[in-house]
Amino acid sequence: MVAVMLTLASKLKRDDGVKGPRASNPASDSTRRVSVRDKLLVKEVAELEANLPCTCKVNFPDPNKLHYFQLTVIPDEGYYQGGKFQFEIEVPDAYNMVPPKVKCLTRIWHPNITETGEICLR
């Protein structure tokens, strides 16, 4: 995971150097939002790595895309002990104003997870 953060962090530095002063047009506003999301994710992924319990593993299929990753949870206690549950997490461009989309890839009977894996927390 450290390599993922270093790859994206160096990309963000290069992009900031190439952009220079920000122009005020819709294209640069869109780029700025993605950049803000990615900057937040670099920090939050570092925090996640430091605080993730040993029963959870994070996988980044593409090390240049911190906004899409998979989480595997293998509980070591409770009703789901011994199970292996995989989740897909996608962080939208408007992140911090819009929450990440989380989908359970493992078929499971749980009151907050639909048959297709959508998670309802309301």
Secondary structure, DSSP 4 states (H G I P E B T S, - for coil): -HHHHHHHHHHHHHHHHHH-SPP-SHHHHHHHHHHHHHHHHHHHHHHHHHH--TTEEEE-SSTT-TTEEEEEE--SSSTTTT--EEEEEE--TTBTTBPPEEEE-S---BTTB-TT-BB---
